[in-house]
Amino acid sequence: MTPWTPQPAGLQEILQTIHDSTDMNTAVQRTITQKLNQFTRAPEYIAYLAYILSSLTQEEDRIRTIAGYLLKNNSRLILGSPPDVAQYVKGAVLQAFNDPSIMIRNAASQDIVAFLGVLEPRNWPECLQLLVGALDSNDLDKQEAAFNALEKACEDYPRKMDVEMGGTRPLDFMIPKFLSLTEHPSAKMRSHAVACLSYFVPINCQSLFVHIDNFIACLFKCASDDDPSVRRHVCQALVLLLAARPEKLMPEMSNVAEYMLYSTKDKNENVALEACEFWLTFAEDADLAAYLHPLLGKVAPVLLDCMIYGEDDLLWLEGDAEDAAVPDKEQDIKPRHYGGKTHGFERDANGEGGDGPAKPRIGAYGEETYDSDEDDDYDADDDDFADEMSTEWNLRKCAAAALDVLAVRFSADLMNVLLGPLKEKLWSTDWLQRESGILALGAMAEGCIEAIEPHLSTLVPYLINTLNDPKPLVRSITCWTLGRYASWTTQELSEDHKSQYFIPTMEGLLRMVLDHNKRVQEAGCSAFATLEEDAGPQLAPYLEPVLRNLVFAFDLYQHKNMLILYDAVGTLADAVGRALQEPRYVDILMPALTNKWSKLKDDDDNLIPLLECLASVTIAMGQAFLPYAGPVFERCNNIIHNSLLQYQQFQQNPDLDEPDKSFLVVALDLLSGLTQGLGPQLEPLIQISQPNLLNLLTVCLKHPQAPVRQSAYALVGDLAMGCFSLLRGHMPGIMSELILQLDPEPKLEFISASNNAAWSVGEVALRYGRDDPEFQQWVNPLIARLIPILLHPKAPRSLHENAAVSIGRIGLMHPNLVAPHLPEFAQAWCQALYEIRDNEEKDSAFRGFCTLVQTNPAGISKSLLWFCNSIVRWNTPSPELFNMFQTLLQGFQQHDPAAWAAQTASFPPAIQERLAARYGV
């Protein structure tokens, strides 16, 4: 194979582009980005970058380093490159790793880690040999550089390192080598050694586990190392061992616990943070509760002390400023991600339904956080307190998260341990102590609520009073903690409870919404949104003062807090519903929203949260929103049209930046809100829309991005309910897309789109009516897609539920076509819906199922237990459905009394009792 060599013209073009990239002008940067994207199509591009990095010594180190950075970012291109290019790149990167310049060596080190990950060590064994061989070098710099690269590789892809190559496993040699290097004279080398070893713990690496006793002995030996980086990695390794092989630590737990408690108080925060992770990991493992319980008395007070702000925190927070009038810096405003509406159901028992997009909420430090809006089957811990605790992970947050998990695990026992220390902190004269106590109280809210409840009659007034504290950081944490107890404050226990706790909390938080410190505003507004969710319709009598406060905040807030304010207004609309229709409330709220609306252009990012807020407001206001509907509808239609045109241009020219889908998603969601609020009154606007909304909607259903399809199917369902006469003419085009969207095992990002498609087709079926000839053509293709979803063990629960409801509704309208399939899906159908709370959708689905059973009684014979179980789970079926249940059950009994008696005798007693009591069978 002829070695690769650069062509002068190609080299010069790439080199000039790298030189130009140092120009900070935005227009220049955009051109450079397009050029670099074009270069990636050239098969030799990465070889030129490798050549500039390794061989162009006449260039500045800065230029060569940029080439190295680009090489790392394009490392995947090596998989499709010609053999001579791949060979050259690998050799050049290893050459650059020995360059005299530290900048070049560092860039080459990053490239090695990237290429070793892409190619996998088994396909580049000479690189692994070079790195491991360099550990024996007499040159400490070379040793450290090689170990640094190995550590990153072990951290990023330990499984790729744990392979057989040429009949041997490199780790069988490397692990003993790393163990011996834990005693190296250089602290950096010791630190790398412990770190590399620790990364193989979670993957159950046998090459490490045959030496596990030796490994643990090395950790104990390094535990008192003078270097904090070594101690940090020792703590990290013990955390990983506790998660993967706890039985190895349990015999030594008293020593390990003492060491970890000592390290949690280490003056080096990185060490303390790793040690604190140990308690979080310990608390999260229910199987280890018996080992952790005896340590509570020592661990909990240490965690409490870790929650005090450090000096560095206070410098960074600038907490005392009255900064309400200071504009936000661009970097303070985090990017927001919008997913569309998902149709879901509330469940009676384990598991929550839900149908909203993710709401931003404020963590304990007044920073924005996001809850996941994916299906619960996919999300391991979507309520995790740690996720709620804002952006930068530090000791304070880790300790608070650990305390939260301990509270869930040990509840009253934890409360007993902390009652004394917590009282001391809450009533301390030092504001930092008080602040940490209030944080702890909030952290314990979920787990210790029963133990804390007797004290809340004292604590809630204390917290409300603390909203007057001169320190903004105390006021903001108090808002957060009051939000954590909102479910108690908003209980409808008595008029006394309302006047002593609910109203003062509401008033206190509304004052904080208008605070002169931005952090307090943010925490107050977010806690108020939590209160709104928990209070629901109870807020209706107080709508006027609430709205006046929120509207006043529109003039007070800077950019970042405006996002939280939109959320609070939208959440208020969701909470009080149609109470917002009163003209005086419309007159208070709408001028503020239309004022914001008129100042924003169609491509302004700030329009997105405003449209999201309006989607909730339109549903709540209903007919009262009609005077504002025209301009809102027209603007949404224009945004959808322009977004689709931009996406079409992007598809024709992929060098362009991909358009932001958020505008399209929220415009569709706002049209859903308008449809729900106004129903048939929206039809004139749809008829005159240019281009026609329903044509645009059909295009949205084909959009490659799932959130767009998700919101488009939600709109299809809402239009079916509100404006079916117009939708009907477009159904053939819609249905051809919809059937394809029904997938039994959708990719994670497609779940919500499949959910909404499954739900919307049921709404459409009902509107067509009984045995409609046009809809009949789609029944078999739909059922052929919906039944496999229902039967698929890995389909998300929400998809099972939506598929079951739509099968029931299609069955209600077309029983003769669906009933022959009943034996295939009857049991799975009953299992999917028996836990869903009673509502109209469930009622119509069950009426359909009963119609199928009437049409094909033999189809239920093998699933009778499940059918009866789903019947007795109903609390308040409609009179029509109750009669259907009774007729079917009595019919089964009368048809063959002996067989019925024999079959029901095997039912659980609770089902037998309810069938007898409610339906007389």
C-alpha positions, -999 to 999 in steps of 0.1 A, spaced: 0 0 0 14 34 -11 17 58 19 -7 87 18 8 122 10 -9 156 11 -17 176 -21 -4 212 -18 -37 228 -29 -59 207 -6 -35 213 23 -34 251 17 -73 253 16 -77 235 49 -49 254 65 -63 288 54 -97 278 67 -81 270 101 -63 303 101 -96 321 93 -114 303 121 -95 324 146 -115 355 134 -143 360 159 -167 378 135 -200 360 135 -205 361 97 -169 347 92 -176 320 117 -208 310 99 -189 307 66 -161 287 83 -186 263 98 -202 257 64 -167 251 48 -156 227 76 -189 208 71 -181 205 34 -146 192 41 -160 163 60 -173 149 27 -137 146 14 -123 111 23 -88 125 29 -99 154 52 -88 137 85 -54 129 70 -48 166 62 -57 175 98 -34 148 111 -6 161 88 -10 197 101 -10 184 137 20 162 135 42 175 107 37 212 100 62 223 127 66 257 110 30 266 119 21 281 153 12 255 180 -22 272 182 -30 264 145 -18 228 149 -39 224 180 -70 236 162 -63 209 136 -60 183 164 -93 195 179 -111 192 145 -95 158 141 -110 146 174 -144 160 165 -143 141 132 -128 109 145 -157 88 132 -148 95 96 -119 71 100 -144 42 98 -152 51 62 -118 63 50 -95 46 25 -69 22 41 -40 45 33 -57 75 50 -66 54 81 -30 41 83 -15 76 79 -39 91 106 -31 65 132 7 68 126 6 107 126 -14 109 158 11 86 176 39 107 162 23 139 175 20 123 209 58 125 212 60 161 199 83 185 220 54 209 225 31 202 254 1 218 235 6 194 206 10 164 229 -22 173 247 -41 176 214 -27 142 202 -37 126 236 -73 137 230 -71 124 194 -58 90 206 -86 86 231 -112 95 204 -97 72 177 -92 43 201 -129 46 211 -141 47 175 -118 20 161 -118 0 194 -85 -12 209 -87 -46 192 -84 -28 158 -55 -6 169 -34 -28 193 -2 -9 185 -17 22 202 -26 3 233 9 -13 234 25 22 230 5 37 259 10 7 283 47 5 273 52 42 281 41 35 317 76 20 321 94 50 306 121 68 326 106 101 315 80 111 341 63 134 316 58 106 291 46 83 318 20 108 329 9 117 294 3 80 285 -15 73 318 -37 104 313 -48 91 279 -54 56 293 -75 70 322 -97 89 297 -101 57 276 -109 36 307 -135 62 318 -151 66 284 -153 30 272 -142 5 298 -161 -23 280 -141 -18 248 -109 -22 268 -121 -54 284 -117 -76 253 -95 -105 240 -68 -96 214 -47 -123 197 -56 -149 223 -49 -128 254 -67 -101 273 -46 -69 276 -64 -62 310 -49 -94 325 -16 -76 321 -27 -40 326 -47 -45 359 -17 -58 379 4 -30 363 -21 -4 375 -22 -20 410 16 -18 413 15 19 401 -8 28 430 26 30 450 44 52 424 64 81 439 44 106 417 10 116 430 -3 121 395 6 85 386 -10 71 418 -41 91 410 -43 78 374 -38 42 387 -66 43 412 -89 60 387 -82 35 359 -89 6 383 -121 21 395 -137 24 361 -136 -14 356 -158 -20 387 -192 -11 373 -187 -33 342 -181 -65 363 -146 -68 348 -132 -103 357 -96 -92 350 -101 -68 380 -123 -90 401 -97 -118 403 -75 -92 421 -104 -76 441 -89 -83 476 -56 -68 464 -75 -38 449 -93 -31 482 -60 -34 501 -45 -9 477 -74 15 483 -70 13 521 -32 19 516 -40 50 495 -68 62 518 -44 84 538 -25 97 507 -13 133 511 -26 141 476 -63 151 475 -67 138 439 -56 103 450 -80 104 480 -108 116 457 -103 86 434 -101 63 465 -135 76 475 -148 72 440 -136 36 438 -153 28 472 -186 43 459 -184 22 427 -176 -9 448 -205 -3 471 -228 -2 441 -213 -32 423 -199 -55 449 -212 -44 483 -205 -78 499 -168 -71 496 -171 -40 517 -196 -51 543 -170 -71 564 -150 -38 566 -180 -15 568 -172 0 602 -137 11 589 -150 22 555 -178 42 571 -154 59 595 -131 68 566 -160 80 545 -174 102 573 -139 116 578 -136 122 541 -170 138 538 -156 165 561 -123 168 540 -112 204 535 -108 196 498 -144 199 484 -137 174 455 -127 147 481 -157 156 503 -181 154 473 -169 120 462 -172 108 498 -207 123 501 -217 103 470 -210 72 490 -239 80 514 -262 88 484 -253 54 468 -257 36 501 -291 51 508 -304 44 472 -298 6 476 -328 -8 495 -309 -41 501 -282 -23 522 -307 -5 545 -299 -29 574 -262 -20 572 -269 18 569 -295 21 596 -270 17 625 -249 45 610 -278 71 607 -269 88 640 -234 96 627 -241 101 590 -272 124 590 -256 152 612 -225 152 589 -247 155 558 -266 184 575 -233 202 581 -223 197 545 -254 217 534 -240 250 546 -229 274 518 -191 275 514 -172 307 510 -167 300 472 -204 295 468 -212 328 483 -186 347 462 -201 331 431 -238 337 441 -236 374 447 -266 368 468 -274 401 485 -280 423 455 -313 441 448 -308 433 411 -343 431 398 -336 460 373 -303 445 361 -307 428 327 -297 391 325 -264 380 309 -269 359 279 -250 330 294 -273 329 325 -302 319 303 -301 282 298 -315 267 266 -349 253 270 -362 222 252 -399 219 243 -417 186 237 -453 187 226 -484 175 243 -487 138 250 -520 122 256 -520 100 287 -544 87 314 -545 91 352 -542 58 370 -559 47 402 -530 28 416 -492 27 410 -481 51 383 -491 85 372 -507 95 340 -502 129 325 -505 148 293 -484 179 295 -450 190 283 -422 192 308 -425 222 330 -394 240 341 -391 241 379 -367 256 403 -342 236 423 -330 245 458 -307 272 445 -332 291 423 -319 275 392 -340 260 364 -345 223 362 -365 200 340 -386 169 347 -385 143 321 -417 140 301 -409 105 287 -429 75 295 -423 61 330 -413 27 316 -382 43 302 -373 67 330 -356 50 359 -360 78 384 -379 107 370 -388 120 404 -353 119 416 -346 148 440 -310 150 426 -325 160 392 -345 187 409 -315 203 424 -303 224 395 -272 225 374 -238 224 390 -234 194 412 -215 202 444 -212 190 480 -242 210 493 -265 195 466 -251 160 470 -257 161 508 -292 174 503 -300 146 477 -285 120 501 -307 134 529 -338 132 507 -331 95 499 -324 87 535 -357 104 544 -376 82 520 -357 51 533 -359 57 571 -385 84 576 -393 88 613 -359 73 623 -341 100 604 -364 126 619 -356 114 654 -318 117 647 -321 152 632 -347 168 653 -322 183 677 -296 195 651 -323 208 628 -339 229 656 -305 243 664 -300 253 628 -335 267 622 -333 290 653 -296 299 649 -286 335 648 -262 327 620 -281 331 587 -259 305 569 -269 279 596 -306 289 593 -305 287 555 -290 252 555 -316 240 581 -344 253 558 -328 234 528 -327 202 549 -363 207 559 -372 209 522 -350 179 513 -367 157 539 -403 168 528 -411 138 507 -398 110 528 -404 123 563 -438 140 557 -456 118 583 -429 124 609 -428 161 602 -465 166 599 -471 171 636 -445 199 635 -459 217 604 -483 238 624 -452 254 639 -428 251 609 -451 265 582 -457 298 601 -419 299 608 -412 296 571 -438 322 561 -422 346 586 -387 338 573 -398 352 539 -391 385 556 -355 376 562 -331 404 550 -309 378 532 -321 370 497 -305 335 498 -326 327 529 -358 340 513 -352 320 481 -345 287 499 -376 293 520 -397 297 489 -384 263 476 -391 246 509 -426 260 511 -431 246 476 -420 212 489 -448 213 515 -475 227 492 -494 194 492 -499 198 530 -506 235 529 -533 231 502 -552 203 519 -589 212 522 -590 202 559 -610 231 574 -615 269 572 -589 273 600 -563 253 580 -570 275 550 -568 308 569 -537 298 590 -516 280 564 -529 281 528 -538 318 525 -506 331 543 -484 308 521 -501 320 490 -498 357 500 -461 352 512 -451 335 479 -469 362 459 -448 388 477 -417 369 468 -428 368 431 -424 406 433 -392 406 453 -364 430 443 -338 401 441 -340 380 409 -331 348 426 -359 353 451 -383 361 423 -374 329 405 -377 307 436 -410 325 446 -426 322 412 -416 286 408 -428 277 443 -461 295 435 -465 274 404 -461 243 425 -487 257 449 -510 263 419 -507 226 408 -515 213 443 -543 238 451 -561 235 417 -596 249 417 -592 261 454 -573 291 439 -604 303 420 -617 326 448 -583 344 449 -579 348 412 -581 386 411 -552 393 436 -532 364 421 -536 377 385 -528 413 396 -495 401 412 -485 380 382 -494 408 357 -473 433 378 -444 409 375 -445 412 336 -432 447 340 -407 438 367 -390 407 354 -359 403 333 -356 377 305 -348 346 325 -375 350 352 -400 358 325 -398 322 314 -408 311 349 -436 337 350 -451 323 317 -450 289 333 -468 302 365 -495 318 344 -500 287 323 -501 265 354 -527 288 370 -549 284 339 -545 246 341 -553 247 378 -585 269 378 -598 259 344 -630 276 333 -630 299 363 -607 321 342 -636 328 318 -649 357 339 -646 389 320 -628 408 349 -601 381 349 -598 382 311 -594 420 313 -566 417 339 -546 390 322 -550 394 284 -536 430 280 -503 419 296 -500 388 274 -510 407 242 -485 434 250 -457 408 252 -471 391 221 -471 423 200 -434 431 208 -420 397 197 -412 387 161 -421 353 148 -385 341 150 -378 354 186 -371 326 210 -391 344 237 -422 338 217 -420 300 224 -427 301 262 -454 328 255 -472 305 230 -469 276 254 -485 297 282 -513 309 258 -521 273 250 -532 267 286 -549 301 288 -570 295 257 -583 262 270 -592 277 304 -608 309 290 -628 289 264 -654 312 246 -640 343 264 -609 340 243 -628 345 211 -620 383 207 -583 374 207 -585 342 186 -581 357 151 -546 372 154 -534 342 175 -547 317 150 -533 336 120 -498 339 136 -497 302 145 -506 293 109 -479 316 96 -453 301 120 -462 266 109 -460 275 72 -427 293 76 -412 266 97 -422 240 71 -406 261 43 -374 265 64 -372 227 69 -378 221 32 -348 244 24 -327 225 50 -336 192 34 -325 205 0 -293 220 14 -280 201 45 -251 226 49 -277 250 64 -283 249 101 -313 226 110 -343 249 119 -355 249 155 -385 226 157 -398 244 189 -416 271 170 -435 245 150 -443 224 181 -457 252 202 -477 267 174 -494 233 169 -500 230 206 -515 265 208 -538 256 179 -548 225 200 -555 248 229 -577 271 207 -596 241 193 -603 228 228 -613 262 240 -634 274 211 -645 242 193 -667 248 162 -663 286 166 -628 281 152 -641 267 119 -644 301 101 -608 308 108 -597 274 95 -617 279 64 -601 312 54 -566 303 65 -539 308 39 -523 283 33 -550 261 46 -542 248 81 -554 213 73 -530 210 43 -502 222 66 -512 197 93 -510 168 68 -474 179 60 -465 181 97 -476 144 101 -447 135 77 -421 157 95 -389 137 103 -388 151 138 -410 132 163 -420 161 185 -436 178 155 -456 147 146 -465 143 183 -481 177 184 -497 173 150 -515 141 160 -527 159 192 -542 185 170 -558 159 148 -575 145 178 -586 179 191 -599 189 157 -619 156 155 -636 166 187 -641 203 179 -642 208 141 -648 174 126 -668 186 96 -637 204 83 -612 176 92 -632 149 75 -623 159 40 -586 156 48 -588 122 66 -576 100 37 -543 118 36 -540 119 74 -550 83 78 -523 70 55 -496 87 77 -513 78 110 -514 40 103 -476 41 97 -470 59 130 -486 30 150 -455 10 159 -455 -17 186 -419 -10 197 -412 27 188 -378 42 193 -376 61 226 -380 95 209 -411 83 189 -432 71 218 -452 103 223 -459 106 186 -472 70 185 -492 77 217 -510 107 202 -516 89 169 -532 59 187 -554 83 208 -564 105 179 -577 77 157 -601 67 185 -615 102 185 -618 102 147 -636 68 147 -663 81 172 -669 112 150 -675 92 118 -702 73 136 -716 37 135 -707 15 105 -696 46 84 -686 33 50 -656 57 45 -640 47 79 -647 10 73 -618 9 48 -593 17 76 -606 -6 103 -586 -37 93 -553 -19 87 -557 0 121 -566 -31 140 -537 -50 124 -514 -23 139 -532 -17 172 -534 -53 184 -496 -60 181 -490 -28 201 -514 -41 228 -498 -75 229 -462 -63 227 -444 -68 261 -420 -40 255 -444 -13 243 -446 15 268 -476 14 292 -490 46 279 -490 32 244 -508 0 256 -535 23 272 -540 45 241 -541 15 218 -567 -3 240 -590 28 242 -589 32 204 -595 -5 198 -626 -2 221 -638 30 203 -633 15 168 -651 -16 181 -680 6 193 -685 20 158 -676 -12 138 -683 -42 160 -687 -67 131 -652 -60 118 -634 -60 151 -653 -87 171 -637 -117 152 -603 -106 167 -616 -105 203 -599 -137 215 -565 -124 204 -566 -92 225 -593 -96 252 -570 -103 281 -544 -78 272 -571 -52 266 -585 -57 301 -550 -56 317 -542 -24 299 -572 -4 312 -583 -18 346 -561 7 365 -571 38 345 -593 63 364 -629 65 354 -635 91 326 -655 95 294 -627 81 272 -625 50 293 -663 48 293 -666 49 255 -638 23 252 -655 -1 276 -689 4 258 -671 -6 226 -655 -37 243 -689 -47 257 -704 -44 222 -676 -67 209 -684 -92 236 -721 -90 227 -712 -96 190 -688 -125 198 -695 -139 233 -672 -169 228 -643 -144 223 -642 -136 260 -644 -172 273 -606 -175 281 -604 -140 296 -635 -139 318 -615 -133 350 -597 -103 336 -630 -89 321 -647 -92 355 -617 -77 373 -618 -47 350 -656 -43 355 -654 -43 393 -626 -17 392 -651 8 379 -664 33 405 -689 53 385 -697 38 351 -722 58 331 -758 44 333 -754 31 297 -722 12 306 -736 0 339 -765 -16 320 -742 -32 295 -721 -47 323 -752 -60 341 -768 -74 309 -736 -92 299 -729 -107 333 -764 -119 339 -764 -133 303 -733 -153 311 -749 -166 343 -782 -175 327 -767 -191 296 -749 -218 317 -754 -214 354 -732 -244 364 -703 -233 342 -706 -197 355 -707 -208 391 -676 -231 386 -656 -204 368 -664 -176 393 -657 -198 423 -620 -196 413 -621 -158 412 -604 -138 441 -630 -132 469 -629 -94 464 -641 -98 427 -668 -123 437 -681 -99 464 -682 -69 441 -699 -88 412 -726 -100 436 -731 -66 454 -731 -44 423 -744 -66 395 -763 -93 413 -744 -122 399 
